[in-house]
Amino acid sequence: MYLKNKISAFFIIFFVSINSWAQEPFICDGDFYVTIALNGNPSQIYSINVDEISGAINFNPLANQTSDRMNAIGYRFIDNLIYSIDPTSFEFYQIDATGASFPIGNLALNNSLGYYGADITPDGNFMVFIGAGGGGGFFSKTLEFVDLNDPNYPITQVLNINGGNVLCTDIAFDPLTGDLYGFDSAGNRLVTFDAQTGAVNATQFPSTNVVDDVGALFFDAFGNLFAYGNPSTTNLATQFYSINKVTGAVTLESTGPVATEKDGCSCPFTIKLQKTVEPELAFPCTEVIYTFEISNVSGQERTGIDFFDEMPLGLTIVEIVNNPFGGNVDGIGTNQLSITDMTVPLGINQLQVKVYIEENVEGILKNQAILSNLPLSLGEFTLSDNPKTLQVEDSTLLEVIPLFVELGSDSIQICSGETVILDAGEYNGLTYEWSNGATSSSIEVMQGGDYNVTVNSGCETVFDNTFVSDLEVGVILPPDITIDLGETVKITPTIAGVGNIDYQWLDPLENSLDCLDCLSPNAQPLFDVQYTLTIETEEGCIAVDSIMIFVEKNRNIYIPNAFSPNSDGINDLFYIYSKSLVKINTLLIFDRWGNLVFESLGGYTNDPDLGWNGKFNGERMNPAVFVWYAELEYLDGLIELKKGDVTLVR
């Protein structure tokens, strides 16, 4: 049974297919391949590459085409042939580099299932088909292993997919880790399978609306995942995608031929070279680091490999920072680096080289390195690729510009109490000297003044300065105060600032201030409250202060115990007094026999018009003692019942 990430050296060296004598093997150089068909017609085999100049993705048909329908394809690095089946008859084929197909038997797959996706294990020993359909809905049901070393191609193991309902129309093994990936068209997400148990992790990655169905999955030699499929708006596959196998994010890269049936494979089991430079923007008389990343997934450690890189003129190789490959190094102190007889282990490893940029160098510098003396089956040589572009085997760019420094503006304004960062730009190989003595690439400024910086690269010196001015802004509210319930007070702040100022008051009681955007509002709170004023200048400077107002609730009510309604203008009416207005819901007055002689419903204290004039039914009443009852409602909502007596005198 397949053991993840273990490649059988025995079959690499000794296996010869009895069916391949008339076939032209592919060269395993990382190319992608897809079979594309429309509505049951014969399949067309394409290789996929990216135009180095335009970045367009090209689908190139192989020379020979057959009348066969081919799906569920996988690339076998042992014989460098593509294997495929007819999805209806289960006829098994080998496909060679010309596109010709060769029938090699029939697979004993389950007739109740459909097989539209497959891949070959990284050791080259098994082709794994994913079967879908049958009972319980059209979901992926099985992983079925076909022994490619047995000329009868028996199915040696069938794993039932468990752990969730998914529908994957292609699968692909990661050449570096051996992990098995699929794209679930039911959940619109990337999924992984355990190739030992059949368990699927159906929720590891988020759903996406970029792609709906993926009929072709393939990896490159650095473990990057790509796909061919269609968006949710159509059932026709026309889109080429990249998929982040860490996050599951899907990115549309380009378009290709229309297909209703499609499957994909690749041969990542090769040696590839990537080249990057850091920093990508540099200055004369500074140093940069070139990193050469070599991926070897060819199945075995490779010896006798040669490396060569001719740097652009004006660049000088200073030292080898890191070299896990050994070999004979030549070219230090020149622009040509040669390492012969390298040993390239399995996996991804890095060669790092420090390079000096000479004086007067300027412009965009680009070049490629080369790995040579590779086996013929791996293409004999490979050029370096810039991994930051989709193009394959394209040059790595370094931009060299004259030294400069720009602090952003001749003058900078900061608000009182705030800070600003003055940044001269951090680049390797530069020294910095600020007027305040700092030697970092940036400084934090907390107060106004004149600041300047001198930047030196070793052969150039530049200078820049800026003036930082403080913008005064402040607000001070009066001290906390205490008022009586119902009392109104004007709040007047002291403001520091110039120009147009925006005022914004915060009223937690919602309606106790008569304005929220003025300088000095009137406040009539019924409860203790903290008001906050925020001011903002035209320049965006902000200041805040608060005031606390305490409300004293002494409910001072005065109700007289005698009155003399004799029209002398003195104490002629009986009514209720208070310091601040109190609502009188009810005022009732009775004689000593309990007869109601006066009633007032509604109104407020301190209103003589609502008082009793000592008459009943228009007739003056004789002097006597009368009983009164009152229901009072205060401004804060409190209701109080009061009663007493009043003496009418003449």
VEXDREN-2710 file (C-alpha; in Angstrom, 1 decimal):
% VEXDREN-2710
k/r/px/py/pz
1/MET/0.0/0.0/0.0
2/TYR/1.1/3.6/-0.7
3/LEU/3.3/5.1/2.0
4/LYS/3.0/8.9/2.0
5/ASN/6.1/10.8/0.8
6/LYS/8.2/7.6/0.3
7/ILE/9.4/7.2/-3.3
8/SER/10.5/3.8/-4.5
9/ALA/14.0/4.1/-5.9
10/PHE/13.7/0.5/-7.2
11/PHE/11.0/1.3/-9.6
12/ILE/12.6/4.6/-10.7
13/ILE/15.7/2.7/-11.8
14/PHE/14.4/-0.7/-12.9
15/PHE/10.7/-0.4/-13.9
16/VAL/10.0/-0.6/-17.6
17/SER/6.4/-0.8/-18.8
18/ILE/5.7/-3.5/-21.2
19/ASN/3.3/-1.2/-23.0
20/SER/5.7/1.8/-23.4
21/TRP/8.0/0.6/-26.1
22/ALA/6.3/2.6/-28.8
23/GLN/5.6/5.6/-26.7
24/GLU/7.4/8.9/-26.4
25/PRO/7.7/9.8/-22.7
26/PHE/7.1/13.3/-21.3
27/ILE/9.9/15.2/-19.8
28/CYS/9.0/15.9/-16.1
29/ASP/9.6/19.6/-15.9
30/GLY/6.6/20.7/-13.9
31/ASP/4.2/21.3/-16.7
32/PHE/0.4/21.1/-16.1
33/TYR/-1.8/18.9/-18.3
34/VAL/-5.6/18.8/-18.8
35/THR/-8.0/16.7/-20.7
36/ILE/-10.9/18.8/-22.1
37/ALA/-14.0/17.5/-23.8
38/LEU/-17.5/18.9/-24.7
39/ASN/-20.7/16.9/-24.3
40/GLY/-19.2/13.4/-24.5
41/ASN/-17.0/14.1/-27.5
42/PRO/-13.4/12.8/-27.7
43/SER/-11.0/14.5/-25.3
44/GLN/-8.3/16.9/-26.3
45/ILE/-5.0/16.8/-24.3
46/TYR/-3.5/20.2/-23.5
47/SER/-0.3/21.4/-21.8
48/ILE/-0.6/24.6/-19.9
49/ASN/2.1/27.3/-19.7
50/VAL/2.3/31.0/-18.9
51/ASP/3.6/33.5/-21.5
52/GLU/6.7/35.1/-20.0
53/ILE/6.0/38.6/-21.5
54/SER/2.2/39.0/-21.3
55/GLY/1.5/36.7/-18.4
56/ALA/-1.3/35.1/-20.4
57/ILE/-2.0/31.4/-19.7
58/ASN/-1.8/29.3/-22.8
59/PHE/-3.5/26.0/-23.4
60/ASN/-1.4/24.1/-26.1
61/PRO/-2.9/21.0/-27.6
62/LEU/-0.6/18.0/-27.9
63/ALA/0.1/16.9/-31.5
64/ASN/-1.7/13.6/-31.6
65/GLN/-5.3/13.3/-30.6
66/THR/-7.5/10.2/-30.3
67/SER/-11.2/9.3/-30.6
68/ASP/-11.2/8.3/-26.9
69/ARG/-12.9/9.9/-24.0
70/MET/-10.4/10.4/-21.2
71/ASN/-10.9/11.5/-17.7
72/ALA/-9.5/10.9/-14.2
73/ILE/-5.9/11.4/-15.3
74/GLY/-2.6/11.2/-13.4
75/TYR/1.1/11.7/-14.2
76/ARG/3.5/8.8/-13.4
77/PHE/7.0/10.1/-13.0
78/ILE/8.5/6.5/-13.1
79/ASP/7.7/6.1/-16.9
80/ASN/6.8/9.8/-17.6
81/LEU/3.4/8.8/-19.0
82/ILE/-0.1/10.0/-18.2
83/TYR/-2.7/7.4/-17.2
84/SER/-6.4/7.8/-17.8
85/ILE/-9.7/6.0/-18.0
86/ASP/-12.8/6.3/-20.2
87/PRO/-15.4/7.4/-17.7
88/THR/-18.1/5.1/-19.1
89/SER/-16.3/1.9/-20.2
90/PHE/-13.4/2.1/-17.6
91/GLU/-10.9/1.4/-20.4
92/PHE/-7.5/2.2/-19.0
93/TYR/-5.0/4.2/-21.1
94/GLN/-1.5/5.5/-21.2
95/ILE/-0.9/8.8/-22.9
96/ASP/2.5/9.8/-24.2
97/ALA/4.1/13.2/-24.9
98/THR/2.6/13.4/-28.4
99/GLY/-1.0/13.1/-27.0
100/ALA/-1.4/9.6/-28.4
101/SER/-3.4/7.2/-26.2
102/PHE/-2.6/3.5/-25.7
103/PRO/-5.2/1.1/-24.2
104/ILE/-3.7/-1.2/-21.6
105/GLY/-6.7/-2.9/-20.1
106/ASN/-10.0/-2.5/-18.3
107/LEU/-10.2/-1.5/-14.6
108/ALA/-12.6/-3.4/-12.3
109/LEU/-14.2/-0.3/-11.0
110/ASN/-17.7/-0.1/-9.5
111/ASN/-20.3/0.3/-12.3
112/SER/-22.7/2.1/-9.9
113/LEU/-20.2/4.9/-9.4
114/GLY/-18.8/7.6/-11.6
115/TYR/-15.0/8.2/-11.7
116/TYR/-14.0/11.7/-12.8
117/GLY/-11.0/12.4/-10.7
118/ALA/-7.7/10.6/-9.9
119/ASP/-4.0/11.1/-9.1
120/ILE/-1.0/8.9/-8.8
121/THR/0.7/8.6/-5.4
122/PRO/4.0/10.4/-5.0
123/ASP/5.9/7.1/-5.0
124/GLY/4.4/6.3/-8.5
125/ASN/3.1/2.9/-7.4
126/PHE/-0.7/3.5/-7.2
127/MET/-3.3/5.4/-9.1
128/VAL/-6.0/6.6/-6.8
129/PHE/-9.5/7.1/-8.2
130/ILE/-12.3/8.9/-6.4
131/GLY/-15.8/7.4/-7.0
132/ALA/-19.0/9.3/-6.7
133/GLY/-22.7/8.5/-7.0
134/GLY/-24.7/5.4/-6.0
135/GLY/-27.2/5.5/-3.1
136/GLY/-27.5/8.4/-0.7
137/GLY/-27.0/11.3/-3.1
138/PHE/-24.4/12.1/-5.7
139/PHE/-21.4/12.5/-3.3
140/SER/-17.9/11.1/-3.3
141/LYS/-18.0/7.6/-1.9
142/THR/-14.7/5.8/-2.3
143/LEU/-11.0/6.1/-2.8
144/GLU/-9.8/3.1/-5.0
145/PHE/-6.2/2.2/-5.4
146/VAL/-4.9/0.6/-8.7
147/ASP/-1.5/-1.2/-8.6
148/LEU/0.5/0.3/-11.5
149/ASN/3.3/-2.2/-11.0
150/ASP/1.1/-5.2/-11.8
151/PRO/0.4/-5.5/-15.6
152/ASN/-3.2/-6.6/-14.7
153/TYR/-3.8/-3.3/-12.8
154/PRO/-5.8/-4.8/-10.0
155/ILE/-7.7/-2.7/-7.5
156/THR/-5.8/-3.5/-4.2
157/GLN/-7.8/-1.4/-1.8
158/VAL/-11.1/0.5/-1.5
159/LEU/-11.5/3.1/1.2
160/ASN/-15.0/4.4/2.0
161/ILE/-14.9/8.2/2.3
162/ASN/-16.1/9.2/5.8
163/GLY/-16.4/12.3/7.9
164/GLY/-18.7/14.4/5.7
165/ASN/-20.6/14.6/2.4
166/VAL/-18.4/16.1/-0.3
167/LEU/-18.3/16.0/-4.1
168/CYS/-14.8/16.1/-5.5
169/THR/-14.3/15.7/-9.3
170/ASP/-10.5/15.7/-9.0
171/ILE/-7.9/15.0/-6.4
172/ALA/-4.2/15.8/-6.2
173/PHE/-1.3/14.7/-4.0
174/ASP/1.0/17.4/-2.6
175/PRO/4.5/16.4/-3.9
176/LEU/6.2/17.7/-0.8
177/THR/4.0/16.4/2.0
178/GLY/2.0/13.6/0.4
179/ASP/-1.2/15.1/1.6
180/LEU/-4.2/14.4/-0.6
181/TYR/-6.4/17.4/-1.6
182/GLY/-9.8/17.8/-3.4
183/PHE/-12.2/20.6/-4.1
184/ASP/-15.7/20.0/-2.8
185/SER/-18.2/21.3/-5.3
186/ALA/-21.0/20.8/-2.9
187/GLY/-19.5/23.1/-0.2
188/ASN/-17.4/25.2/-2.5
189/ARG/-14.2/24.7/-0.5
190/LEU/-10.9/22.9/-0.5
191/VAL/-10.8/19.6/1.5
192/THR/-8.2/17.1/2.5
193/PHE/-8.4/13.3/2.6
194/ASP/-6.5/10.8/4.8
195/ALA/-5.2/8.4/2.2
196/GLN/-4.8/5.7/4.8
197/THR/-8.4/5.7/6.2
198/GLY/-10.6/7.5/3.7
199/ALA/-11.5/10.2/6.2
200/VAL/-12.2/13.6/4.8
201/ASN/-11.8/16.9/6.6
202/ALA/-14.7/18.8/5.0
203/THR/-14.7/22.0/7.2
204/GLN/-11.0/22.8/7.5
205/PHE/-11.2/25.6/4.9
206/PRO/-13.9/28.3/4.3
207/SER/-16.3/28.3/1.5
208/THR/-15.7/30.5/-1.5
209/ASN/-17.8/32.2/-4.2
210/VAL/-14.9/32.5/-6.7
211/VAL/-15.3/29.0/-8.1
212/ASP/-18.2/26.6/-8.1
213/ASP/-16.8/23.4/-9.6
214/VAL/-13.2/22.2/-10.0
215/GLY/-12.6/19.4/-12.5
216/ALA/-8.8/19.6/-12.5
217/LEU/-6.3/20.0/-9.7
218/PHE/-2.5/20.0/-10.0
219/PHE/0.6/21.0/-7.9
220/ASP/3.9/22.5/-9.0
221/ALA/7.3/21.5/-7.7
222/PHE/7.1/24.0/-4.8
223/GLY/3.8/22.6/-3.5
224/ASN/1.6/25.4/-5.0
225/LEU/-1.9/24.3/-5.9
226/PHE/-3.7/25.2/-9.1
227/ALA/-7.1/24.3/-10.6
228/TYR/-9.3/24.4/-13.7
229/GLY/-13.0/24.8/-13.4
230/ASN/-16.0/27.1/-13.6
231/PRO/-17.7/29.9/-11.6
232/SER/-21.2/29.5/-10.2
233/THR/-22.6/31.5/-13.1
234/THR/-22.1/28.7/-15.6
235/ASN/-21.7/24.9/-16.0
236/LEU/-18.9/25.4/-18.5
237/ALA/-15.3/25.2/-17.3
238/THR/-13.2/28.1/-18.6
239/GLN/-11.2/29.4/-15.6
240/PHE/-7.7/28.8/-14.4
241/TYR/-7.3/29.4/-10.6
242/SER/-4.6/29.3/-7.9
243/ILE/-5.6/27.9/-4.5
244/ASN/-3.8/28.7/-1.2
245/LYS/-3.5/25.3/0.4
246/VAL/-3.0/27.0/3.8
247/THR/-6.0/29.3/3.9
248/GLY/-8.2/27.8/1.1
249/ALA/-8.4/31.1/-0.7
250/VAL/-9.1/30.9/-4.4
251/THR/-7.8/33.4/-6.9
252/LEU/-8.8/33.6/-10.6
253/GLU/-5.7/33.8/-12.8
254/SER/-6.8/33.4/-16.4
255/THR/-9.3/31.7/-18.9
256/GLY/-8.9/28.8/-21.2
257/PRO/-10.9/26.5/-23.6
258/VAL/-14.5/25.7/-22.8
259/ALA/-15.1/22.2/-21.3
260/THR/-18.0/20.1/-19.8
261/GLU/-15.6/17.2/-19.0
262/LYS/-12.1/18.0/-17.7
263/ASP/-9.4/16.6/-15.5
264/GLY/-5.9/17.7/-14.7
265/CYS/-2.5/16.4/-13.6
266/SER/1.1/17.6/-13.5
267/CYS/4.6/16.3/-13.0
268/PRO/6.0/18.2/-10.0
269/PHE/8.4/15.4/-9.3
270/THR/11.4/17.2/-10.7
271/ILE/14.0/19.9/-9.7
272/LYS/13.1/23.5/-10.0
273/LEU/14.8/26.8/-9.1
274/GLN/13.3/30.0/-7.8
275/LYS/15.2/33.3/-7.4
276/THR/14.3/36.3/-5.3
277/VAL/16.2/39.4/-4.1
278/GLU/15.8/41.4/-0.9
279/PRO/15.3/44.3/-0.9
280/GLU/13.9/44.7/-4.4
281/LEU/14.5/48.4/-4.4
282/ALA/18.1/49.4/-3.5
283/PHE/20.7/52.1/-3.9
284/PRO/24.3/52.2/-5.2
285/CYS/27.0/51.2/-2.6
286/THR/24.6/49.0/-0.7
287/GLU/24.2/45.3/-0.4
288/VAL/21.3/42.9/-1.3
289/ILE/20.7/39.3/-0.7
290/TYR/19.7/36.9/-3.5
291/THR/17.9/33.8/-2.4
292/PHE/17.9/30.7/-4.7
293/GLU/15.4/28.2/-3.6
294/ILE/15.8/24.7/-5.1
295/SER/13.0/22.2/-4.8
296/ASN/13.9/18.6/-5.4
297/VAL/10.9/16.3/-5.5
298/SER/12.4/14.0/-8.1
299/GLY/12.4/11.1/-5.7
300/GLN/16.1/11.0/-4.7
301/GLU/19.0/13.1/-3.8
302/ARG/20.8/14.4/-6.9
303/THR/24.5/14.8/-7.2
304/GLY/26.8/16.4/-9.7
305/ILE/24.4/19.3/-10.3
306/ASP/25.9/22.6/-11.5
307/PHE/24.7/26.1/-10.7
308/PHE/25.6/29.3/-12.6
309/ASP/24.4/32.9/-12.3
310/GLU/25.8/35.8/-14.2
311/MET/24.7/38.9/-12.3
312/PRO/24.1/42.2/-14.2
313/LEU/27.1/44.5/-14.7
314/GLY/27.7/46.6/-11.6
315/LEU/26.9/43.9/-9.1
316/THR/29.7/42.1/-7.3
317/ILE/29.3/38.9/-5.4
318/VAL/30.5/39.4/-1.8
319/GLU/30.0/36.1/0.0
320/ILE/27.9/33.0/0.1
321/VAL/25.6/33.5/3.1
322/ASN/24.1/30.0/3.1
323/ASN/24.9/26.9/1.0
324/PRO/23.5/23.5/2.0
325/PHE/24.5/22.0/-1.4
326/GLY/28.3/22.0/-1.1
327/GLY/30.2/21.9/-4.4
328/ASN/33.0/23.9/-5.8
329/VAL/32.4/27.7/-5.5
330/ASP/33.9/30.1/-7.9
331/GLY/33.3/33.8/-8.6
332/ILE/33.5/35.6/-5.3
333/GLY/34.5/39.2/-6.1
334/THR/33.1/39.0/-9.6
335/ASN/29.6/39.1/-11.1
336/GLN/29.6/35.5/-12.1
337/LEU/28.8/32.8/-9.6
338/SER/29.6/29.2/-10.4
339/ILE/29.0/26.2/-8.2
340/THR/29.8/22.8/-9.7
341/ASP/29.2/19.3/-8.4
342/MET/26.4/20.3/-6.0
343/THR/24.4/17.7/-4.0
344/VAL/20.7/18.6/-4.0
345/PRO/18.8/16.8/-1.2
346/LEU/15.1/16.1/-1.3
347/GLY/12.8/18.9/-0.3
348/ILE/13.2/22.7/-0.6
349/ASN/16.5/24.3/0.4
350/GLN/18.0/27.7/0.0
351/LEU/21.3/29.1/-1.4
352/GLN/21.8/32.7/-0.3
353/VAL/24.3/35.1/-1.8
354/LYS/25.3/38.6/-0.7
355/VAL/25.9/41.0/-3.6
356/TYR/27.3/44.6/-3.5
357/ILE/25.9/47.3/-5.8
358/GLU/28.6/49.4/-7.2
359/GLU/28.7/53.2/-7.5
360/ASN/26.8/54.8/-10.4
361/VAL/24.7/51.7/-11.1
362/GLU/21.1/52.6/-11.9
363/GLY/18.0/51.1/-13.4
364/ILE/16.1/47.8/-13.4
365/LEU/18.5/44.9/-13.4
366/LYS/17.3/41.4/-14.3
367/ASN/18.8/38.0/-14.9
368/GLN/18.2/34.3/-14.4
369/ALA/20.3/31.6/-12.9
370/ILE/20.5/28.1/-14.3
371/LEU/20.8/24.6/-12.8
372/SER/22.3/22.2/-15.3
373/ASN/23.5/18.6/-15.5
374/LEU/20.0/17.3/-14.5
375/PRO/18.9/13.9/-15.8
376/LEU/17.5/13.8/-19.3
377/SER/14.1/12.8/-17.8
378/LEU/14.0/16.0/-15.8
379/GLY/14.8/18.2/-18.8
380/GLU/18.7/18.4/-18.4
381/PHE/18.5/22.0/-17.1
382/THR/16.1/24.5/-15.5
383/LEU/16.1/28.3/-15.4
384/SER/15.3/30.2/-12.3
385/ASP/11.8/31.5/-11.8
386/ASN/10.5/34.7/-10.2
387/PRO/7.9/33.3/-7.7
388/LYS/6.3/36.7/-7.4
389/THR/4.8/36.5/-10.9
390/LEU/2.6/33.8/-12.5
391/GLN/5.0/33.5/-15.4
392/VAL/7.2/30.5/-15.5
393/GLU/11.0/30.8/-15.6
394/ASP/11.0/34.6/-15.8
395/SER/13.7/36.9/-14.7
396/THR/14.1/38.3/-11.1
397/LEU/14.1/42.1/-11.0
398/LEU/16.3/44.4/-8.9
399/GLU/15.6/48.2/-9.2
400/VAL/18.6/50.4/-8.3
401/ILE/17.8/54.2/-7.9
402/PRO/19.9/57.2/-6.8
403/LEU/19.9/57.7/-3.1
404/PHE/17.1/60.0/-1.8
405/VAL/15.3/60.9/1.4
406/GLU/11.9/62.5/1.7
407/LEU/10.3/63.2/5.0
408/GLY/7.0/63.9/3.4
409/SER/6.6/67.7/3.8
410/ASP/8.5/70.8/4.7
411/SER/6.2/71.4/7.6
412/ILE/4.1/69.1/9.7
413/GLN/1.4/70.0/12.3
414/ILE/0.6/67.9/15.3
415/CYS/-2.0/68.3/17.9
416/SER/-1.1/69.0/21.5
417/GLY/-0.3/65.8/23.4
418/GLU/0.0/63.8/20.2
419/THR/3.1/62.4/18.4
420/VAL/4.2/62.0/14.8
421/ILE/6.6/59.5/13.2
422/LEU/9.3/61.1/10.9
423/ASP/10.4/58.2/8.6
424/ALA/13.4/58.5/6.3
425/GLY/12.8/55.0/4.9
426/GLU/14.6/51.9/6.1
427/TYR/16.9/50.3/3.6
428/ASN/19.8/47.9/4.0
429/GLY/23.3/49.5/4.0
430/LEU/22.2/53.0/4.8
431/THR/23.2/55.1/7.9
432/TYR/21.0/57.7/9.4
433/GLU/21.8/60.8/11.6
434/TRP/19.1/63.0/12.9
435/SER/19.4/66.5/14.4
436/ASN/18.3/65.1/17.8
437/GLY/21.2/62.6/17.7
438/ALA/19.1/59.5/16.8
439/THR/20.6/57.0/14.3
440/SER/17.5/55.0/13.5
441/SER/15.6/55.2/10.1
442/SER/12.6/56.9/11.9
443/ILE/12.0/58.9/15.0
444/GLU/9.0/59.7/17.1
445/VAL/8.4/63.4/17.6
446/MET/6.3/64.7/20.6
447/GLN/6.9/68.4/20.4
448/GLY/7.4/71.1/17.8
449/GLY/10.7/72.1/16.3
450/ASP/13.0/71.9/13.3
451/TYR/14.1/68.3/12.5
452/ASN/16.6/67.1/9.9
453/VAL/18.2/63.8/8.9
454/THR/21.3/62.9/6.9
455/VAL/21.4/59.6/5.1
456/ASN/24.6/58.0/3.7
457/SER/25.0/55.0/1.5
458/GLY/28.8/54.9/1.5
459/CYS/29.2/56.8/-1.7
460/GLU/26.2/59.2/-1.6
461/THR/24.9/61.5/1.1
462/VAL/21.4/63.2/1.1
463/PHE/19.7/65.5/3.5
464/ASP/16.1/66.5/4.3
465/ASN/14.4/68.5/7.0
466/THR/10.9/69.4/8.2
467/PHE/9.4/71.8/10.7
468/VAL/7.0/70.4/13.2
469/SER/4.5/72.8/14.8
470/ASP/2.2/72.3/17.7
471/LEU/-1.5/73.0/17.2
472/GLU/-2.9/74.3/20.5
473/VAL/-6.3/72.8/21.3
474/GLY/-8.0/72.5/24.7
475/VAL/-11.3/72.7/26.6
476/ILE/-11.9/73.3/30.3
477/LEU/-15.4/73.1/31.7
478/PRO/-16.4/74.8/35.0
479/PRO/-16.1/72.9/38.3
480/ASP/-18.7/70.4/39.3
481/ILE/-21.8/72.1/40.7
482/THR/-25.0/71.3/42.7
483/ILE/-28.4/72.7/41.7
484/ASP/-32.0/72.3/43.0
485/LEU/-34.4/70.1/41.2
486/GLY/-35.9/72.0/38.3
487/GLU/-33.2/74.7/38.3
488/THR/-31.6/75.7/34.9
489/VAL/-27.9/76.5/34.6
490/LYS/-25.8/77.7/31.7
491/ILE/-22.6/75.8/31.1
492/THR/-19.8/77.9/29.6
493/PRO/-16.5/76.2/28.7
494/THR/-13.1/77.9/28.2
495/ILE/-11.7/77.0/24.8
496/ALA/-8.1/77.0/23.5
497/GLY/-7.9/76.8/19.7
498/VAL/-8.2/78.8/16.5
499/GLY/-10.4/78.6/13.4
500/ASN/-13.6/76.8/13.1
501/ILE/-14.3/74.5/16.0
502/ASP/-16.9/71.8/16.1
503/TYR/-18.7/71.3/19.4
504/GLN/-20.3/68.1/20.4
505/TRP/-22.0/67.6/23.8
506/LEU/-22.9/64.3/25.3
507/ASP/-26.2/64.3/27.2
508/PRO/-26.7/60.9/28.9
509/LEU/-30.3/62.1/29.9
510/GLU/-30.9/62.8/26.2
511/ASN/-33.1/65.9/26.7
512/SER/-31.6/67.9/29.5
513/LEU/-29.5/70.2/27.3
514/ASP/-31.2/72.7/25.0
515/CYS/-28.5/72.2/22.3
516/LEU/-25.7/69.6/21.6
517/ASP/-23.6/71.5/19.0
518/CYS/-23.3/75.0/20.6
519/LEU/-20.7/76.5/22.8
520/SER/-22.8/77.1/25.9
521/PRO/-26.0/75.1/26.3
522/ASN/-28.5/75.5/29.1
523/ALA/-28.9/72.5/31.3
524/GLN/-31.9/71.4/33.4
525/PRO/-31.2/67.9/34.6
526/LEU/-33.6/66.1/36.8
527/PHE/-31.0/63.6/38.0
528/ASP/-27.3/63.7/38.8
529/VAL/-25.4/63.7/35.4
530/GLN/-22.0/64.0/33.8
531/TYR/-21.9/66.1/30.6
532/THR/-19.0/65.7/28.2
533/LEU/-17.9/68.2/25.6
534/THR/-15.7/67.1/22.7
535/ILE/-14.2/69.8/20.4
536/GLU/-12.5/69.3/17.1
537/THR/-10.5/71.8/15.1
538/GLU/-10.3/72.1/11.3
539/GLU/-7.0/70.2/11.5
540/GLY/-8.6/67.3/13.3
541/CYS/-7.2/68.0/16.7
542/ILE/-9.6/66.9/19.5
543/ALA/-9.9/67.9/23.1
544/VAL/-12.4/66.6/25.7
545/ASP/-13.6/67.6/29.2
546/SER/-16.5/66.8/31.5
547/ILE/-18.6/68.4/34.2
548/MET/-20.7/66.8/36.9
549/ILE/-24.0/68.4/38.0
550/PHE/-25.6/67.1/41.1
551/VAL/-29.3/67.6/41.6
552/GLU/-30.5/68.4/45.1
553/LYS/-34.0/67.1/45.6
554/ASN/-35.4/69.2/48.5
555/ARG/-39.0/69.2/47.6
556/ASN/-39.9/72.5/49.2
557/ILE/-43.7/72.9/49.1
558/TYR/-45.5/75.7/51.0
559/ILE/-49.3/75.4/51.6
560/PRO/-50.8/78.1/53.8
561/ASN/-53.0/77.2/56.8
562/ALA/-55.2/80.4/56.6
563/PHE/-56.4/83.0/54.1
564/SER/-58.7/86.0/54.1
565/PRO/-60.8/86.4/50.9
566/ASN/-61.9/89.9/51.7
567/SER/-60.7/91.5/48.5
568/ASP/-58.1/93.7/50.2
569/GLY/-55.4/92.3/47.9
570/ILE/-53.7/90.5/50.8
571/ASN/-53.9/86.7/51.1
572/ASP/-57.2/86.7/49.2
573/LEU/-56.6/83.2/47.6
574/PHE/-55.6/79.8/48.8
575/TYR/-53.1/78.1/46.5
576/ILE/-49.9/76.0/46.6
577/TYR/-46.4/77.5/46.4
578/SER/-43.0/75.9/45.5
579/LYS/-39.5/77.0/44.6
580/SER/-39.7/75.3/41.2
581/LEU/-42.8/74.3/39.3
582/VAL/-44.6/71.2/40.5
583/LYS/-47.6/69.8/38.7
584/ILE/-50.9/69.6/40.7
585/ASN/-52.8/66.6/39.5
586/THR/-55.7/67.2/42.0
587/LEU/-56.6/69.7/44.7
588/LEU/-59.8/69.1/46.7
589/ILE/-61.3/71.2/49.5
590/PHE/-64.1/70.0/51.9
591/ASP/-66.2/71.7/54.6
592/ARG/-66.6/70.2/58.0
593/TRP/-69.6/68.1/56.9
594/GLY/-67.5/66.5/54.1
595/ASN/-69.1/68.5/51.3
596/LEU/-66.8/69.3/48.3
597/VAL/-66.6/73.0/48.0
598/PHE/-63.6/73.4/45.6
599/GLU/-61.9/71.2/43.0
600/SER/-58.9/71.8/40.7
601/LEU/-57.6/69.2/38.3
602/GLY/-54.3/69.9/36.5
603/GLY/-52.1/72.9/36.6
604/TYR/-49.0/73.9/38.4
605/THR/-47.9/75.5/41.7
606/ASN/-47.5/79.2/42.1
607/ASP/-50.5/79.9/39.9
608/PRO/-53.1/82.2/41.7
609/ASP/-55.6/81.6/39.0
610/LEU/-55.9/78.0/40.1
611/GLY/-56.5/78.9/43.8
612/TRP/-59.7/79.0/45.9
613/ASN/-61.4/82.4/46.5
614/GLY/-63.5/81.2/49.5
615/LYS/-66.7/81.0/47.5
616/PHE/-69.0/78.0/46.9
617/ASN/-71.6/78.2/44.0
618/GLY/-70.8/81.9/43.8
619/GLU/-71.6/82.6/47.4
620/ARG/-69.2/83.8/50.0
621/MET/-68.6/81.2/52.7
622/ASN/-68.6/82.0/56.4
623/PRO/-65.4/81.8/58.3
624/ALA/-64.6/78.2/59.2
625/VAL/-61.9/75.4/59.0
626/PHE/-61.8/73.4/55.7
627/VAL/-59.9/70.2/54.9
628/TRP/-57.9/69.9/51.7
629/TYR/-56.3/67.0/49.7
630/ALA/-53.6/67.4/47.0
631/GLU/-51.8/65.0/44.5
632/LEU/-48.5/66.5/43.4
633/GLU/-46.2/65.3/40.6
634/TYR/-42.6/66.6/40.6
635/LEU/-40.4/67.1/37.6
636/ASP/-38.5/63.9/38.1
637/GLY/-41.8/61.9/38.1
638/LEU/-42.3/61.4/41.8
639/ILE/-45.9/61.6/42.9
640/GLU/-46.7/62.8/46.4
641/LEU/-50.1/62.9/48.3
642/LYS/-50.6/65.7/50.8
643/LYS/-53.5/66.7/53.1
644/GLY/-54.2/69.4/55.7
645/ASP/-56.6/72.1/56.8
646/VAL/-57.0/75.8/56.1
647/THR/-58.9/78.5/58.1
648/LEU/-61.0/80.9/56.2
649/VAL/-61.1/84.3/58.0
650/ARG/-62.9/87.5/57.2
END
